[in-house]
Amino acid sequence: MNARNWLVSGALVVLCGGILVLFTDIEVSAVRWFSCGPLAPQDERTTEICR
């Protein structure tokens, strides 16, 4: 592979990694909102994770 192919491959790896991190952060926030949000039972909202 020449230098240009290495740069394109590296850019794709960084882009895919960034997308994975972004969606993981969004998923964690969504799970926390559903587990500790206004629709969650009172017992769940008082757990240590929700504080």
N, C-alpha and C positions, 0 to 999 in steps of 0.2 A: 504494500500500500504506500502511496506517496503522501507527502505532508498534508495536502489538501484533504484527502480522505480521513486522515487522523484528526484533523481539526473538525470536520463535519461529524465524525463519530463522537468526539469529545463533547461537542455542543449538544448532540442528541442525548448523551448520557446525563449531562447537567440539566437539560430541559426536562427529561423524564423524571429525574430525581427530585427536581423542584416541584413538579406536579404531584408526585407521590407525597411529599412532605406537606404540601398545601391541602390535599384532600384528607390526609391523616389528621391535621389540625382541625379541619372543619368537622370531621367525623367525631373527634373527641369532644368538641364543643357541643355538637348536636346531642350526643349521648348524655353529656352532663346536663343539658337543658331539659331533656326528656326525663332524666332521673331525678333532677332536683328542681325543676321548673314548677309553674303554677298548676300543672295537671298531675303532679306527683303526689302520692299520699303524704300525710304529715310525718309519718314515721321515717320515710325516705329523706325528707327535707331536713331532718334533725341529725342525720348521720354525719360522721366526721368528714366523709368525702364531699358532702354538699356545703360544708362550712367554709 
